[in-house]
Amino acid sequence: MKNRSGDDNTLIMRIAEVISALFVLNVLTVLCCIPIITTGAALTALHDGLIRIIRKEDGYIAKRFFEVFRANLKTGTILWLPFLLIFSGAAADVFIELAAPGLLSNHIKVIAAAAGLLTLYCFQWIFPVNARFKGDVHQVFRTAFLLAGVKLPRTLAMTMMWIIPVAASRFLPSLPLVLAFGISLPAMLGALFYYPVFAELESDPDEVSTGNNHLE
């Protein structure tokens, strides 16, 4: 006869471990994103930690985070810079439109919206791919772009994991939640969508050619 009490205790302990890990990862990510330029390395380290949580791999979270952060400081920064420029441009367009409605032509608005949407979709995959697979910047971009299109339903779901909390922040005390779980929790929910794809690629790497070696 199974000991349900023991199973329940194990489940509760596992949930507590995950919550604790997400809190630590969130704090470290927020701190490492403050310089802005280091955001790419921070997000890579975050997704490495999330993947390890899903794989139930034990270890020192903070130590591993900083190891991955340092190892990806150059690559992560190069991957991040195009997104920083595009997101900054989109934010500038929104600011201009709010400050001076009608100043931007409809053509510019459509082009900016399309570019922003494609960038956002690719953004969902770029740092998870960089965290899980080894490869140069071109290979990581290529793989992320392909996955964003080939796995579009998952890409949309991953994007919604970020949009919903942002929308909900209007009605909740956002600062404490952001500091505690504002980045790691939406990223974790997104990881539940992208990790099965990674597992599939690892079992059949020819399905979507990455040209990368697996990072273990």
C-alpha positions as CSV (number, residue, x, y, z in Angstrom):
1,M,0.0,0.0,0.0
2,K,1.4,3.4,-1.0
3,N,2.2,6.0,1.6
4,R,0.1,8.9,0.3
5,S,1.3,11.1,3.2
6,G,4.9,10.6,2.1
7,D,4.1,11.3,-1.5
8,D,2.2,14.5,-0.5
9,N,5.2,15.6,1.6
10,T,7.5,15.0,-1.3
11,L,5.3,17.0,-3.6
12,I,5.1,19.9,-1.1
13,M,8.9,19.9,-0.7
14,R,9.4,19.9,-4.5
15,I,7.0,22.8,-4.9
16,A,8.8,24.7,-2.1
17,E,12.1,24.0,-3.8
18,V,10.9,25.3,-7.1
19,I,9.4,28.5,-5.6
20,S,12.7,29.1,-3.7
21,A,14.7,28.5,-6.9
22,L,12.5,30.9,-8.9
23,F,12.9,33.6,-6.2
24,V,16.7,33.3,-6.2
25,L,16.8,33.3,-10.0
26,N,14.6,36.3,-10.2
27,V,16.6,38.3,-7.8
28,L,19.9,37.4,-9.5
29,T,18.4,38.2,-13.0
30,V,17.1,41.6,-11.8
31,L,20.4,42.5,-10.3
32,C,22.4,41.4,-13.4
33,C,20.0,43.2,-15.8
34,I,20.5,46.6,-14.0
35,P,23.5,47.5,-16.2
36,I,21.1,46.8,-19.2
37,I,24.0,45.9,-21.4
38,T,24.5,42.6,-19.5
39,T,20.8,41.6,-19.9
40,G,21.6,39.0,-22.5
41,A,24.0,37.1,-20.3
42,A,21.5,37.4,-17.4
43,L,18.7,36.0,-19.4
44,T,20.8,33.1,-20.7
45,A,21.8,32.2,-17.1
46,L,18.1,32.5,-16.1
47,H,17.0,30.0,-18.7
48,D,19.8,27.7,-17.9
49,G,18.5,27.6,-14.3
50,L,14.9,27.1,-15.5
51,I,15.9,24.2,-17.7
52,R,17.7,22.6,-14.8
53,I,14.6,23.0,-12.6
54,I,12.5,21.2,-15.3
55,R,15.1,18.5,-15.5
56,K,15.2,18.2,-11.7
57,E,18.9,18.7,-11.6
58,D,20.1,19.7,-8.2
59,G,22.9,22.1,-7.6
60,Y,23.9,25.5,-6.2
61,I,21.6,27.9,-8.1
62,A,23.5,31.1,-7.5
63,K,26.9,29.5,-8.3
64,R,25.6,28.0,-11.5
65,F,23.9,31.2,-12.5
66,F,27.1,33.2,-12.2
67,E,29.1,30.6,-14.0
68,V,26.7,30.7,-17.0
69,F,26.5,34.5,-16.7
70,R,30.3,34.9,-17.0
71,A,30.6,32.3,-19.7
72,N,28.0,34.1,-21.8
73,L,28.9,37.7,-21.1
74,K,30.3,38.3,-24.6
75,T,27.9,36.1,-26.6
76,G,24.9,37.1,-24.6
77,T,25.7,40.8,-25.0
78,I,26.0,40.4,-28.8
79,L,22.7,38.6,-28.9
80,W,21.0,41.2,-26.8
81,L,22.2,44.4,-28.6
82,P,19.8,44.0,-31.6
83,F,16.8,43.5,-29.3
84,L,17.9,46.5,-27.2
85,L,18.0,48.7,-30.3
86,I,14.7,47.5,-31.7
87,F,12.9,47.7,-28.4
88,S,14.3,51.1,-27.7
89,G,13.1,52.2,-31.2
90,A,9.6,50.8,-30.6
91,A,9.5,52.6,-27.2
92,A,10.5,55.9,-28.9
93,D,7.8,55.4,-31.5
94,V,5.2,54.9,-28.8
95,F,6.4,58.0,-26.9
96,I,6.3,60.1,-30.1
97,E,2.8,58.9,-30.9
98,L,1.6,59.7,-27.4
99,A,3.3,63.1,-27.3
100,A,2.3,64.1,-30.8
101,P,-0.5,62.0,-32.2
102,G,-0.5,61.7,-36.0
103,L,3.1,62.8,-36.4
104,L,4.2,59.3,-37.6
105,S,2.7,58.1,-40.8
106,N,0.6,54.9,-40.9
107,H,3.2,53.2,-43.0
108,I,5.8,53.8,-40.4
109,K,3.4,52.5,-37.7
110,V,2.7,49.3,-39.6
111,I,6.4,48.6,-40.3
112,A,7.3,49.3,-36.7
113,A,4.5,47.1,-35.4
114,A,5.5,44.2,-37.7
115,A,9.2,44.5,-36.9
116,G,8.4,44.7,-33.2
117,L,6.2,41.6,-33.4
118,L,8.7,39.5,-35.3
119,T,11.4,40.7,-32.8
120,L,9.2,39.8,-29.8
121,Y,8.6,36.3,-31.2
122,C,12.3,35.6,-31.9
123,F,13.1,37.0,-28.4
124,Q,11.1,34.2,-26.8
125,W,13.6,31.6,-28.2
126,I,16.9,33.4,-28.4
127,F,18.2,33.1,-24.9
128,P,16.7,29.6,-24.2
129,V,18.5,28.4,-27.3
130,N,21.7,30.1,-26.2
131,A,21.3,28.5,-22.7
132,R,20.7,25.0,-24.0
133,F,22.9,24.7,-27.1
134,K,26.4,25.7,-28.0
135,G,27.0,27.6,-31.2
136,D,28.1,30.9,-32.6
137,V,25.8,34.0,-32.7
138,H,24.7,33.3,-36.2
139,Q,23.6,29.7,-35.4
140,V,21.7,30.8,-32.3
141,F,19.9,33.5,-34.2
142,R,19.1,31.1,-37.0
143,T,17.8,28.4,-34.7
144,A,15.7,30.9,-32.6
145,F,14.2,32.4,-35.8
146,L,13.3,29.0,-37.2
147,L,11.8,27.8,-34.0
148,A,9.7,31.0,-33.6
149,G,8.1,30.2,-36.9
150,V,8.0,26.4,-36.9
151,K,6.6,26.3,-33.4
152,L,4.3,29.4,-33.8
153,P,1.6,28.2,-31.4
154,R,4.2,27.7,-28.7
155,T,5.7,31.0,-29.5
156,L,2.4,32.7,-29.1
157,A,1.8,30.9,-25.8
158,M,5.2,32.0,-24.6
159,T,4.5,35.6,-25.5
160,M,1.3,35.5,-23.6
161,M,3.1,34.4,-20.5
162,W,4.7,37.8,-20.5
163,I,1.7,39.9,-21.7
164,I,-0.7,38.6,-19.1
165,P,1.5,39.6,-16.0
166,V,2.2,43.0,-17.6
167,A,-1.6,43.6,-18.0
168,A,-2.3,42.3,-14.5
169,S,0.4,44.6,-13.0
170,R,-2.1,47.5,-13.4
171,F,-4.3,46.0,-10.7
172,L,-1.6,44.5,-8.4
173,P,1.3,45.9,-6.3
174,S,3.8,45.3,-9.2
175,L,7.1,46.2,-7.6
176,P,7.2,43.5,-4.9
177,L,6.0,40.9,-7.4
178,V,8.5,42.0,-10.0
179,L,11.4,41.8,-7.5
180,A,10.3,38.4,-6.3
181,F,9.0,36.5,-9.3
182,G,8.3,39.1,-12.1
183,I,10.8,37.7,-14.5
184,S,11.5,34.1,-13.4
185,L,7.8,33.1,-13.2
186,P,6.7,34.1,-16.7
187,A,10.0,32.7,-18.0
188,M,9.3,29.5,-16.2
189,L,5.8,29.2,-17.7
190,G,7.4,29.8,-21.1
191,A,10.0,27.2,-20.4
192,L,7.2,24.6,-20.0
193,F,6.4,25.3,-23.7
194,Y,9.9,25.4,-25.2
195,Y,11.5,22.6,-23.2
196,P,9.6,19.8,-24.9
197,V,10.8,21.2,-28.2
198,F,14.4,21.1,-26.9
199,A,13.9,17.5,-25.7
200,E,12.6,16.6,-29.2
201,L,15.6,18.2,-30.9
202,E,18.0,16.4,-28.6
203,S,16.4,13.1,-29.5
204,D,16.3,13.9,-33.2
205,P,18.7,16.8,-33.9
206,D,18.1,16.6,-37.7
207,E,14.4,17.7,-37.3
208,V,15.5,21.4,-36.9
209,S,19.2,21.7,-37.8
210,T,21.0,23.9,-35.3
211,G,24.6,23.2,-36.2
212,N,25.3,23.3,-32.4
213,N,26.7,20.9,-29.9
214,H,24.6,20.2,-26.8
215,L,25.6,22.1,-23.7
216,E,25.7,19.7,-20.7
